[in-house]
């Protein structure tokens, strides 16, 4: 089940948090792209897919993404 939320700092900077929780998770992993990257880049997606196959709950981050 994938959920997302936005966390704001007191300096009005936002971090978009994406949590893809597995029912029978084996562990948890945090996947963070570089400063100019995002979670949809092919190499970041391949990390997520590899951890998905092993049953990890994935947490991804995007910065400064006001919606």
The first five atom37 places (N, CA, C, CB, O) and aatype in JSON, in Angstrom:
{
  "aatype": [20, 20, 20, 20, 20, 20, 20, 20, 20, 20, 20, 20, 20, 20, 20, 20, 20, 20, 20, 20, 20, 20, 20, 20, 20, 20, 20, 20, 20, 20, 20, 20, 20, 20, 20, 20, 20, 20, 20, 20, 20, 20, 20, 20, 20, 20, 20, 20, 20, 20, 20, 20, 20, 20, 20, 20, 20, 20, 20, 20, 20, 20, 20, 20, 20, 20, 20],
  "atom_mask": [
    [1, 1, 1, 1, 1],
    [1, 1, 1, 1, 1],
    [1, 1, 1, 1, 1],
    [1, 1, 1, 1, 1],
    [1, 1, 1, 1, 1],
    [1, 1, 1, 1, 1],
    [1, 1, 1, 1, 1],
    [1, 1, 1, 1, 1],
    [1, 1, 1, 1, 1],
    [1, 1, 1, 1, 1],
    [1, 1, 1, 1, 1],
    [1, 1, 1, 1, 1],
    [1, 1, 1, 1, 1],
    [1, 1, 1, 1, 1],
    [1, 1, 1, 1, 1],
    [1, 1, 1, 1, 1],
    [1, 1, 1, 1, 1],
    [1, 1, 1, 1, 1],
    [1, 1, 1, 1, 1],
    [1, 1, 1, 1, 1],
    [1, 1, 1, 1, 1],
    [1, 1, 1, 1, 1],
    [1, 1, 1, 1, 1],
    [1, 1, 1, 1, 1],
    [1, 1, 1, 1, 1],
    [1, 1, 1, 1, 1],
    [1, 1, 1, 1, 1],
    [1, 1, 1, 1, 1],
    [1, 1, 1, 1, 1],
    [1, 1, 1, 1, 1],
    [1, 1, 1, 1, 1],
    [1, 1, 1, 1, 1],
    [1, 1, 1, 1, 1],
    [1, 1, 1, 1, 1],
    [1, 1, 1, 1, 1],
    [1, 1, 1, 1, 1],
    [1, 1, 1, 1, 1],
    [1, 1, 1, 1, 1],
    [1, 1, 1, 1, 1],
    [1, 1, 1, 1, 1],
    [1, 1, 1, 1, 1],
    [1, 1, 1, 1, 1],
    [1, 1, 1, 1, 1],
    [1, 1, 1, 1, 1],
    [1, 1, 1, 1, 1],
    [1, 1, 1, 1, 1],
    [1, 1, 1, 1, 1],
    [1, 1, 1, 1, 1],
    [1, 1, 1, 1, 1],
    [1, 1, 1, 1, 1],
    [1, 1, 1, 1, 1],
    [1, 1, 1, 1, 1],
    [1, 1, 1, 1, 1],
    [1, 1, 1, 1, 1],
    [1, 1, 1, 1, 1],
    [1, 1, 1, 1, 1],
    [1, 1, 1, 1, 1],
    [1, 1, 1, 1, 1],
    [1, 1, 1, 1, 1],
    [1, 1, 1, 1, 1],
    [1, 1, 1, 1, 1],
    [1, 1, 1, 1, 1],
    [1, 1, 1, 1, 1],
    [1, 1, 1, 1, 1],
    [1, 1, 1, 1, 1],
    [1, 1, 1, 1, 1],
    [1, 1, 1, 1, 1]
  ],
  "atom_positions": [
    [[0.85, -1.17, 0.0], [0.0, 0.0, 0.0], [0.9, 1.24, 0.0], [-0.97, 0.0, 1.23], [1.74, 1.4, 0.88]],
    [[0.72, 2.1, -0.98], [1.54, 3.3, -1.09], [0.78, 4.51, -0.56], [1.98, 3.54, -2.56], [-0.36, 4.76, -0.93]],
    [[1.43, 5.26, 0.33], [0.87, 6.49, 0.88], [1.89, 7.6, 0.69], [0.49, 6.32, 2.39], [3.09, 7.35, 0.64]],
    [[1.41, 8.83, 0.59], [2.34, 9.95, 0.5], [1.82, 11.11, 1.35], [2.52, 10.4, -0.98], [0.62, 11.25, 1.59]],
    [[2.77, 11.91, 1.8], [2.44, 13.09, 2.6], [3.54, 14.13, 2.39], [2.29, 12.72, 4.11], [4.62, 13.81, 1.9]],
    [[3.26, 15.35, 2.78], [4.24, 16.43, 2.68], [4.57, 16.91, 4.09], [3.73, 17.61, 1.8], [3.67, 17.22, 4.88]],
    [[5.86, 16.97, 4.39], [6.34, 17.49, 5.67], [6.97, 18.85, 5.4], [7.36, 16.49, 6.35], [7.83, 18.97, 4.53]],
    [[6.55, 19.88, 6.13], [7.08, 21.23, 5.96], [7.96, 21.61, 7.14], [5.94, 22.25, 5.79], [7.63, 21.31, 8.29]],
    [[9.08, 22.27, 6.85], [9.95, 22.75, 7.91], [9.5, 24.14, 8.34], [11.43, 22.78, 7.44], [8.63, 24.75, 7.71]],
    [[10.08, 24.64, 9.4], [9.72, 25.99, 9.85], [10.23, 27.06, 8.89], [10.26, 26.25, 11.25], [9.8, 28.21, 8.96]],
    [[11.15, 26.68, 7.97], [11.63, 27.61, 6.93], [10.8, 27.48, 5.66], [13.11, 27.34, 6.62], [11.19, 27.99, 4.6]],
    [[9.65, 26.8, 5.76], [8.73, 26.6, 4.64], [9.35, 25.79, 3.49], [8.28, 27.95, 4.11], [9.02, 26.01, 2.33]],
    [[10.23, 24.86, 3.83], [10.78, 23.91, 2.86], [9.98, 22.62, 2.99], [12.33, 23.65, 3.1], [9.66, 22.19, 4.1]],
    [[9.65, 22.01, 1.87], [8.83, 20.81, 1.88], [9.62, 19.57, 1.48], [7.65, 20.98, 0.94], [10.54, 19.64, 0.67]],
    [[9.24, 18.45, 2.08], [9.74, 17.14, 1.69], [8.51, 16.27, 1.45], [10.7, 16.52, 2.78], [7.67, 16.1, 2.33]],
    [[8.43, 15.73, 0.26], [7.34, 14.82, -0.1], [7.8, 13.41, 0.25], [6.96, 14.95, -1.64], [8.78, 12.92, -0.31]],
    [[7.11, 12.76, 1.17], [7.47, 11.42, 1.64], [6.51, 10.41, 1.03], [7.44, 11.34, 3.19], [5.3, 10.56, 1.1]],
    [[7.09, 9.36, 0.42], [6.31, 8.3, -0.21], [6.65, 7.0, 0.51], [6.59, 8.21, -1.75], [7.8, 6.57, 0.5]],
    [[5.65, 6.37, 1.11], [5.87, 5.11, 1.83], [5.1, 4.01, 1.12], [5.42, 5.22, 3.33], [3.88, 4.09, 0.96]],
    [[5.82, 2.99, 0.68], [5.22, 1.82, 0.02], [5.37, 0.64, 0.97], [5.89, 1.53, -1.38], [6.36, -0.09, 0.91]],
    [[4.38, 0.45, 1.84], [4.45, -0.57, 2.89], [3.97, -1.92, 2.37], [3.61, -0.15, 4.12], [2.95, -2.0, 1.68]],
    [[4.72, -2.96, 2.7], [4.37, -4.33, 2.34], [3.65, -4.99, 3.52], [5.63, -5.14, 1.94], [3.95, -4.69, 4.67]],
    [[2.71, -5.88, 3.23], [1.97, -6.57, 4.28], [2.9, -7.42, 5.15], [0.88, -7.45, 3.67], [2.84, -7.36, 6.38]],
    [[3.74, -8.2, 4.52], [4.67, -9.07, 5.25], [6.1, -8.59, 5.03], [4.52, -10.54, 4.8], [6.92, -9.31, 4.47]],
    [[6.38, -7.38, 5.46], [7.69, -6.79, 5.19], [8.8, -7.54, 5.89], [7.7, -5.33, 5.62], [8.62, -8.07, 6.99]],
    [[9.96, -7.6, 5.23], [11.12, -8.22, 5.85], [11.98, -7.15, 6.52], [11.94, -9.0, 4.81], [12.69, -7.45, 7.48]],
    [[11.91, -5.93, 6.04], [12.71, -4.84, 6.58], [12.24, -3.54, 5.95], [14.23, -5.07, 6.33], [11.24, -3.51, 5.23]],
    [[12.95, -2.45, 6.23], [12.58, -1.14, 5.72], [13.81, -0.51, 5.07], [12.02, -0.22, 6.85], [14.94, -0.72, 5.52]],
    [[13.59, 0.27, 4.01], [14.69, 0.94, 3.32], [14.25, 2.36, 2.97], [15.11, 0.15, 2.04], [13.09, 2.6, 2.66]],
    [[15.2, 3.29, 3.02], [14.97, 4.68, 2.63], [15.74, 4.93, 1.34], [15.42, 5.69, 3.76], [16.96, 4.75, 1.29]],
    [[15.03, 5.34, 0.29], [15.64, 5.6, -1.01], [15.59, 7.09, -1.26], [14.91, 4.81, -2.16], [14.51, 7.68, -1.37]],
    [[16.77, 7.7, -1.34], [16.85, 9.16, -1.48], [17.63, 9.52, -2.74], [17.5, 9.8, -0.24], [18.82, 9.22, -2.83]],
    [[16.97, 10.16, -3.71], [17.7, 10.62, -4.9], [18.6, 11.8, -4.54], [16.72, 11.02, -6.02], [18.45, 12.4, -3.47]],
    [[19.52, 12.14, -5.42], [20.4, 13.29, -5.19], [19.63, 14.6, -5.22], [21.51, 13.32, -6.22], [18.42, 14.61, -5.43]],
    [[20.33, 15.69, -5.02], [19.68, 17.01, -4.95], [18.94, 17.39, -6.22], [20.71, 18.06, -4.64], [17.92, 18.07, -6.16]],
    [[19.44, 16.95, -7.36], [18.76, 17.31, -8.62], [17.94, 16.15, -9.17], [19.78, 17.77, -9.66], [17.43, 16.24, -10.28]],
    [[17.81, 15.06, -8.4], [17.11, 13.88, -8.88], [15.7, 13.78, -8.34], [17.87, 12.65, -8.51], [15.25, 14.6, -7.53]],
    [[15.0, 12.74, -8.81], [13.66, 12.45, -8.28], [13.45, 10.93, -8.3], [12.55, 13.18, -9.1], [14.24, 10.2, -8.89]],
    [[12.39, 10.48, -7.67], [12.16, 9.04, -7.52], [11.72, 8.35, -8.8], [11.13, 8.81, -6.46], [11.61, 7.13, -8.83]],
    [[11.47, 9.1, -9.86], [11.04, 8.5, -11.12], [12.21, 8.25, -12.08], [10.02, 9.39, -11.8], [12.0, 7.72, -13.17]],
    [[13.43, 8.61, -11.7], [14.57, 8.34, -12.57], [14.8, 6.83, -12.64], [15.85, 9.06, -12.05], [14.58, 6.12, -11.67]],
    [[15.25, 6.33, -13.82], [15.38, 4.89, -14.01], [16.25, 4.18, -12.96], [15.96, 4.62, -15.36], [15.89, 3.09, -12.5]],
    [[17.37, 4.76, -12.57], [18.23, 4.08, -11.61], [17.6, 4.05, -10.21], [19.61, 4.77, -11.55], [17.81, 3.1, -9.46]],
    [[16.83, 5.07, -9.85], [16.14, 5.09, -8.56], [15.0, 4.07, -8.59], [15.59, 6.51, -8.24], [14.78, 3.36, -7.6]],
    [[14.27, 3.99, -9.71], [13.19, 3.0, -9.86], [13.75, 1.58, -9.74], [12.47, 3.18, -11.22], [13.11, 0.71, -9.15]],
    [[14.94, 1.33, -10.31], [15.51, -0.02, -10.24], [15.88, -0.4, -8.8], [16.75, -0.13, -11.15], [15.76, -1.56, -8.42]],
    [[16.33, 0.58, -7.99], [16.58, 0.3, -6.58], [15.28, -0.11, -5.89], [17.2, 1.55, -5.87], [15.23, -1.1, -5.17]],
    [[14.22, 0.67, -6.13], [12.92, 0.39, -5.52], [12.42, -1.01, -5.91], [11.89, 1.46, -5.92], [11.97, -1.77, -5.06]],
    [[12.51, -1.34, -7.19], [12.05, -2.64, -7.67], [12.84, -3.78, -7.04], [12.15, -2.7, -9.19], [12.27, -4.82, -6.69]],
    [[14.16, -3.61, -6.9], [14.98, -4.65, -6.29], [14.59, -4.88, -4.83], [16.47, -4.27, -6.39], [14.52, -6.02, -4.38]],
    [[14.35, -3.79, -4.09], [13.93, -3.94, -2.7], [12.51, -4.48, -2.59], [14.03, -2.61, -1.98], [12.21, -5.23, -1.66]],
    [[11.63, -4.12, -3.55], [10.27, -4.68, -3.58], [10.31, -6.2, -3.67], [9.47, -4.09, -4.77], [9.58, -6.9, -2.97]],
    [[11.18, -6.71, -4.55], [11.29, -8.15, -4.76], [11.7, -8.88, -3.48], [12.29, -8.45, -5.86], [11.34, -10.04, -3.29]],
    [[12.45, -8.21, -2.62], [12.91, -8.81, -1.37], [11.96, -8.57, -0.2], [14.27, -8.28, -1.02], [12.23, -9.0, 0.91]],
    [[10.82, -7.87, -0.45], [9.81, -7.66, 0.58], [10.07, -6.48, 1.51], [9.69, -8.87, 1.38], [9.51, -6.43, 2.6]],
    [[10.91, -5.55, 1.1], [11.2, -4.38, 1.92], [10.08, -3.35, 1.81], [12.53, -3.75, 1.51], [9.47, -3.21, 0.74]],
    [[9.79, -2.63, 2.9], [8.96, -1.45, 2.82], [9.85, -0.32, 2.34], [8.28, -1.11, 4.2], [10.9, -0.07, 2.92]],
    [[9.43, 0.37, 1.27], [10.23, 1.44, 0.66], [9.74, 2.81, 1.1], [10.19, 1.33, -0.87], [8.53, 3.05, 1.16]],
    [[10.66, 3.69, 1.4], [10.37, 5.08, 1.72], [11.18, 5.94, 0.77], [10.7, 5.42, 3.22], [12.4, 5.84, 0.72]],
    [[10.5, 6.79, 0.01], [11.18, 7.69, -0.92], [10.91, 9.13, -0.54], [10.72, 7.43, -2.35], [9.94, 9.43, 0.17]],
    [[11.77, 10.02, -1.0], [11.66, 11.43, -0.67], [11.8, 12.29, -1.91], [12.7, 11.82, 0.37], [12.6, 11.99, -2.79]],
    [[11.02, 13.34, -1.97], [11.17, 14.4, -2.98], [11.25, 15.7, -2.2], [9.96, 14.41, -4.04], [10.58, 15.84, -1.17]],
    [[12.05, 16.64, -2.66], [12.14, 17.9, -1.9], [11.46, 19.03, -2.65], [13.61, 18.26, -1.63], [11.34, 19.0, -3.88]],
    [[11.02, 20.04, -1.9], [10.41, 21.27, -2.45], [9.35, 20.97, -3.51], [11.48, 22.15, -3.05], [9.51, 21.33, -4.67]],
    [[8.28, 20.33, -3.11], [7.26, 19.96, -4.1], [5.88, 20.38, -3.6], [7.29, 18.44, -4.39], [5.05, 19.52, -3.29]],
    [[5.63, 21.63, -3.51], [4.31, 22.1, -3.08], [3.26, 21.74, -4.1], [4.32, 23.61, -2.84], [3.43, 21.96, -5.3]],
    [[2.15, 21.18, -3.6], [1.03, 20.84, -4.5], [-0.19, 21.61, -4.1], [0.73, 19.33, -4.5], [-1.24, 21.47, -4.73]]
  ]
}
